[in-house]
């Protein structure tokens, strides 16, 4: 094996036990560090292949501080810890460790976790290298293909989207005053729908004249290297007239990352990826963009050259047909209604993860459609056509969960009159969906963790283990970080499930999808009830948009079903929104100074933060009161411009 392992642990007995177990298994323990400064020196000298890192260490610096450094240097590491509070867990998670070991643990748990970490590190590097090689080949193929500048740029941009997400992308707008420049941009309006926005379209949308656009271009400055613009830097960029401010106003942009290409003639050709969320872009995107620099320069120069030759008649080639991207069909997502940016982000995540065997954790409030998303992941995966077994953990009696999941032998306990094949065995070769995973008892969580790690089950009363090949998708409406902090959910299981989290937006966060959802349910219940309801009145639609939807899409469906059944004409004129909400809506409708939904949400969050003395995480924190994950609350605060000064 010969892998060099550094142990960072300030408890002598625990560090010594780890060393003995690892050496027995064939690992080369290159040292034990009692603090972060000592560990940093040893990392420079020893260059370990993997680090076992305790979160709580003596001194000012914690294991999380060292974890950030290891992550930047791409050295795999595994945290050692007992269950921690919510704030510590959140901070630890952001450093992207390769595993968690919860004390106390078995020798087998240690070795399996080490093996998984080593496998993930090697294969993630290999997979990323392979993906980037494929991406570079695709970009050059697009550049050298026949077709118009517009079609090739659209294909190039949508190819990049698989690696760098965007709601809006611009190319070449930094030199818009140069008439030979091919400035173009694309606004994402659906899953695979893009609206081309060149200079004429931008002028029409913004209401500006060309001589008014030039100063905005001149005021928009970029450095020579890729960079992320978000949070305060983004606000600063929007404080003066510029393209950034213009895009923020007309497209609701909240962050962007730019990519300057240094062309051989000395010019810069800049790509900007814009997003409606403030937290989309990470340092990893910068690394990817730097590695793509040479390929992208070759691609753009080739495209500009071919376009110029075509325009001067030096080359006569057949124009390729337009790229068909403007389609309303979303293969794999047919059961999901909506086009809001937050929902499109979910589609992107599902597309990324579906074809792998990675575990997925779907988070979201009740009624947001977690089971539908699980269906999409399975149907887009290579396991489509194999078993897809669904288990509602909240609906199973505590005494029967183990038998239900892993099976039992005849006579293994009182009442076991027959042999039972468990859900994991039924799902072998396919996918298992563990809904409401947060309801699972702690003692069963340990057994589930071992099934996930060792890929084998042991039926109750069985004499041997059974190997299984099952992809796990889990879902919960609980805040698992809070559950971990309060000892109701195991930290190591949370991390094992949370390899690829997908957080579903609530309906109040995607109100632009309400009309489409309402029409979908009207058509569905028309068929069931034999009615011909054509739609909703304007008053009903306004009330529905103003309502907070605590039950989300499930509540909307129930109200539409009732509305269809009670409607006396072809239009639903009234809908049974709860009385307290009706009063609030009525007051808003009568108020001549109506606040927007975002303004109301901002005021409400500030009120809760003041009551919680500005505390976000932990028991009694604002996230707990609002019943949302702290990460979601932080994101909302950034989006709504909430900071300490707002609460004074």
Secondary structure, 3 states (H helix, E strand, C coil): CCCEEEEECCCHHHHHHHHHHHHHCCCEEEEEECCHHHHHHHHHHHCCCEEEEECCCCCCCCHHHHHHHHHHCCCEEEEEECCCCHHHHHHHHHCCCCCEEECCCCHHHHHHHHHHHHHHHHHHHHHHHHHHHHHHHHHHHHHCCCCCHHHHHHHHHHHHHCCCCCCEEEECHHHCCCCCCCCEEEEEEECCEEEEEEHHHHHHHHCCCHHHHHHHHHCCCCCCCCEEECHHHHHHHCCCCCHHHHHHHHHCCCEEEEEEEECCCCCEEEEEEEECCCCCCCHHHHHHHHHHHHHHHHHHHHHHHHHHHHHHCCCCCCCCCCCCCCCCCCCCCCCCCCCCHHHHHHHHHHHHHHCCCCCEEEECCCCCCHHHHHHHHHHHCCCCCCCEEEEEHHHCCHHHHHHHHHCECCCCCCCCCCCECCHHHHCCCCEEEEECHHHCCHHHHHHHHHHHHHCEECCECCCCCEECCCEEEEEECCCHHHHHHCCCCCHHHHHHHCCEEEECCCHHHCHHHHHHHHHHHHHHHHHHHCCCCCEECHHHHHHHHHCCCCCHHHHHHHHHHHHHHHCCCCEECCCCCCHHHHHHHHHHHHCCCCCCHHHHHHHHHHHHHHHCCCCCCCCCCHHHHHCCCHHHHHHHHHHHCCCHHHHC
